[in-house]
Amino acid sequence: MKPGHNPNSFGIIGLGRFGTALALELARAGKEVVVLEIDESKLSLVKDEIEHIHPVDSITREILIESGLSHCGTVIVCIGKDIESNILATLHVIELEVPRVIAKANSDDHGRVLEKIGAEVIYPEADSGVRLAKALISLRTLDFLELDENISVTEIELSDRYHGKTIEELNFRKKFHLNIIALTRDDKTFVDLDAEMQLLEHDGLVVIGTNDDIAVFEKANNK
């Protein structure tokens, strides 16, 4: 880790479904989290659990420095539909020499641009569902995306134990302390999940949480 960068500090730029889940899970694991978001209404969802939240008009180099995000060990750019803002924010973070920069891409072309400027790329949205599903099938538990030695984003294939149950019935967050950020089924990926959505055997749940909590769910799933 470069001098001046805190390995236990994480920057989140953008609070969509994915960014919110990342920010809350990291904070609950005791990590320092710095959040930048243009939509102030989204900040209200995390203000009770995250101290360093910053409403901004745009993502500039100056704002990254003033907010303290430039000193984070890892920054995840979660800006969704605004590809230009996503790329510019990623470039600014890389130029500030943050040791690890992860950026969300909406398409293969978008991802290639992000890779060219030096970011790690993830494809969590339905636009790239097939690609994500294939990646999740080949990269099993704890191998999809490790944000920290204790926290991972991973996919777990459901056993028949949960076949026919809804997400609400599973009571996932309360029982297993994990957040569901996507579901894969038949080479399709769903990110806007309804509590009444019925789960099927062999569905892939993409979750974020501590490795210990993931292990507990895997054990329950395989009983």
C-alpha positions as CSV (number, residue, x, y, z in Angstrom):
1,M,0.0,0.0,0.0
2,K,1.4,3.4,-1.0
3,P,2.1,5.9,1.8
4,G,-0.9,8.1,2.6
5,H,-3.4,5.5,1.5
6,N,-5.4,3.6,4.2
7,P,-5.9,-0.1,3.3
8,N,-9.0,-0.2,5.6
9,S,-10.6,2.8,3.9
10,F,-13.0,2.3,1.0
11,G,-14.4,5.0,-1.4
12,I,-17.8,4.5,-3.0
13,I,-18.8,6.8,-5.9
14,G,-22.5,6.4,-6.7
15,L,-25.3,4.9,-4.6
16,G,-27.3,2.7,-6.9
17,R,-28.4,-0.7,-5.6
18,F,-24.9,-2.1,-6.1
19,G,-23.1,0.9,-4.5
20,T,-25.4,1.1,-1.5
21,A,-25.0,-2.6,-0.8
22,L,-21.2,-2.3,-1.0
23,A,-21.1,0.8,1.2
24,L,-23.4,-0.6,4.0
25,E,-21.6,-4.0,4.1
26,L,-18.2,-2.4,4.3
27,A,-19.3,-0.1,7.1
28,R,-20.9,-2.9,9.0
29,A,-17.7,-4.8,8.8
30,G,-15.9,-1.9,10.6
31,K,-14.3,-0.4,7.5
32,E,-14.0,3.3,7.0
33,V,-16.2,4.3,4.1
34,V,-16.3,7.5,2.1
35,V,-19.3,8.0,-0.1
36,L,-19.8,10.6,-2.9
37,E,-23.3,10.9,-4.4
38,I,-25.0,13.5,-6.5
39,D,-28.6,12.6,-5.5
40,E,-28.9,13.7,-1.8
41,S,-32.0,11.5,-1.3
42,K,-29.9,8.4,-1.8
43,L,-27.5,9.6,0.9
44,S,-30.4,9.4,3.4
45,L,-30.4,5.6,3.0
46,V,-26.9,5.3,4.5
47,K,-26.5,8.4,6.7
48,D,-27.2,6.5,9.9
49,E,-24.5,3.9,9.3
50,I,-21.8,5.8,7.4
51,E,-20.2,8.9,8.8
52,H,-18.3,10.2,5.7
53,I,-21.0,11.0,3.1
54,H,-20.6,13.9,0.7
55,P,-23.4,15.3,-1.6
56,V,-21.6,16.6,-4.7
57,D,-22.6,18.3,-8.0
58,S,-19.9,16.5,-10.0
59,I,-16.9,14.3,-9.4
60,T,-13.8,16.3,-9.8
61,R,-10.2,15.9,-8.8
62,E,-10.6,18.6,-6.1
63,I,-13.7,16.9,-4.6
64,L,-11.9,13.6,-4.4
65,I,-9.1,15.2,-2.5
66,E,-11.3,17.4,-0.2
67,S,-13.6,14.5,0.7
68,G,-10.6,12.3,1.7
69,L,-11.5,9.7,-0.9
70,S,-8.1,10.1,-2.5
71,H,-6.5,8.5,0.6
72,C,-8.6,5.4,0.4
73,G,-6.9,2.1,-0.3
74,T,-9.7,1.0,-2.6
75,V,-12.2,3.0,-4.6
76,I,-15.2,1.5,-6.3
77,V,-16.9,3.7,-9.0
78,C,-20.5,2.6,-9.1
79,I,-21.9,5.3,-11.3
80,G,-24.5,3.6,-13.6
81,K,-26.0,5.1,-16.7
82,D,-23.8,8.2,-17.1
83,I,-20.9,6.5,-18.9
84,E,-18.9,9.7,-19.4
85,S,-19.1,10.6,-15.7
86,N,-18.2,7.0,-14.8
87,I,-15.1,7.1,-17.0
88,L,-14.0,10.5,-15.9
89,A,-14.4,9.7,-12.2
90,T,-12.4,6.5,-12.7
91,L,-9.7,8.4,-14.5
92,H,-9.5,11.0,-11.7
93,V,-9.2,8.3,-9.1
94,I,-6.4,6.5,-11.0
95,E,-4.5,9.7,-11.5
96,L,-4.6,10.3,-7.8
97,E,-2.7,6.9,-7.5
98,V,-5.3,5.1,-5.4
99,P,-3.9,1.6,-5.1
100,R,-7.0,-0.3,-6.2
101,V,-9.7,1.1,-8.4
102,I,-12.7,-0.9,-9.3
103,A,-15.3,0.4,-11.8
104,K,-18.7,-0.7,-12.9
105,A,-19.2,-1.1,-16.7
106,N,-22.5,-1.2,-18.6
107,S,-21.2,-2.9,-21.7
108,D,-18.2,-4.7,-23.1
109,D,-17.0,-1.5,-24.9
110,H,-17.3,0.5,-21.7
111,G,-15.4,-2.2,-19.8
112,R,-12.6,-2.1,-22.4
113,V,-12.2,1.6,-21.9
114,L,-12.0,1.3,-18.2
115,E,-9.5,-1.5,-18.4
116,K,-7.3,0.6,-20.8
117,I,-7.1,3.4,-18.2
118,G,-6.1,0.9,-15.5
119,A,-9.3,-0.1,-13.6
120,E,-10.5,-3.5,-12.5
121,V,-13.9,-3.9,-14.2
122,I,-17.1,-5.5,-13.0
123,Y,-20.4,-6.0,-14.9
124,P,-23.2,-6.2,-12.3
125,E,-26.1,-4.9,-14.3
126,A,-28.6,-6.7,-16.5
127,D,-27.2,-5.1,-19.7
128,S,-24.3,-7.6,-19.4
129,G,-26.3,-10.4,-17.8
130,V,-25.0,-13.2,-20.0
131,R,-21.4,-12.2,-19.5
132,L,-21.9,-11.9,-15.7
133,A,-23.7,-15.3,-15.5
134,K,-20.9,-17.0,-17.3
135,A,-18.3,-15.4,-15.1
136,L,-20.2,-16.4,-12.0
137,I,-20.5,-20.0,-13.2
138,S,-16.7,-20.2,-13.8
139,L,-15.7,-18.2,-10.8
140,R,-17.2,-19.9,-7.8
141,T,-17.6,-18.7,-4.2
142,L,-15.1,-16.2,-2.9
143,D,-13.5,-15.9,-6.3
144,F,-15.8,-13.4,-8.0
145,L,-14.7,-10.2,-6.4
146,E,-12.8,-9.9,-3.1
147,L,-13.0,-6.3,-1.9
148,D,-11.1,-7.0,1.3
149,E,-9.6,-10.1,3.0
150,N,-12.8,-10.4,4.9
151,I,-15.5,-9.2,2.5
152,S,-16.5,-10.6,-0.9
153,V,-19.1,-10.3,-3.6
154,T,-19.9,-13.9,-4.7
155,E,-22.5,-16.1,-6.3
156,I,-24.0,-19.1,-4.6
157,E,-26.1,-21.7,-6.4
158,L,-29.3,-22.5,-4.4
159,S,-30.0,-26.0,-3.4
160,D,-33.5,-27.5,-3.4
161,R,-33.8,-26.4,0.3
162,Y,-34.9,-23.0,-0.9
163,H,-36.9,-24.0,-4.0
164,G,-40.3,-22.3,-4.1
165,K,-39.5,-19.8,-1.3
166,T,-39.7,-16.1,-1.9
167,I,-36.9,-13.6,-1.1
168,E,-39.0,-12.3,1.7
169,E,-39.5,-15.7,3.2
170,L,-35.8,-16.4,3.1
171,N,-35.3,-13.3,5.4
172,F,-31.8,-13.2,4.0
173,R,-30.4,-10.0,5.6
174,K,-31.7,-10.8,9.1
175,K,-30.9,-14.5,9.1
176,F,-27.6,-14.6,7.3
177,H,-26.3,-10.9,7.5
178,L,-25.8,-10.9,3.7
179,N,-27.2,-8.5,1.0
180,I,-28.5,-9.9,-2.3
181,I,-27.4,-7.7,-5.2
182,A,-28.5,-9.8,-8.1
183,L,-29.9,-13.2,-9.1
184,T,-28.9,-15.3,-12.1
185,R,-31.3,-17.8,-13.8
186,D,-31.0,-19.4,-17.2
187,D,-28.2,-17.1,-18.4
188,K,-30.2,-14.1,-17.4
189,T,-29.3,-11.7,-14.5
190,F,-31.9,-9.8,-12.5
191,V,-30.9,-6.8,-10.4
192,D,-34.3,-5.3,-9.6
193,L,-35.5,-8.0,-7.2
194,D,-38.9,-8.0,-5.7
195,A,-39.4,-9.4,-2.2
196,E,-42.2,-11.7,-3.6
197,M,-39.9,-13.1,-6.3
198,Q,-40.0,-16.9,-6.0
199,L,-36.6,-18.7,-5.9
200,L,-35.8,-21.9,-7.8
201,E,-33.3,-24.6,-7.3
202,H,-30.1,-23.8,-9.2
203,D,-30.7,-20.0,-9.1
204,G,-27.5,-18.1,-8.4
205,L,-27.7,-15.5,-5.7
206,V,-25.1,-12.8,-6.0
207,V,-24.4,-11.6,-2.5
208,I,-22.1,-9.3,-0.6
209,G,-21.0,-10.0,3.0
210,T,-18.2,-11.2,5.2
211,N,-16.5,-14.5,4.2
212,D,-17.7,-16.0,7.6
213,D,-21.3,-15.1,6.9
214,I,-21.0,-16.4,3.3
215,A,-19.6,-19.7,4.7
216,V,-22.6,-20.0,7.2
217,F,-25.1,-19.6,4.3
218,E,-23.2,-22.1,2.2
219,K,-23.4,-24.6,5.0
220,A,-27.2,-24.0,5.5
221,N,-27.7,-24.2,1.7
222,N,-25.9,-27.5,1.4
223,K,-27.7,-29.3,4.3
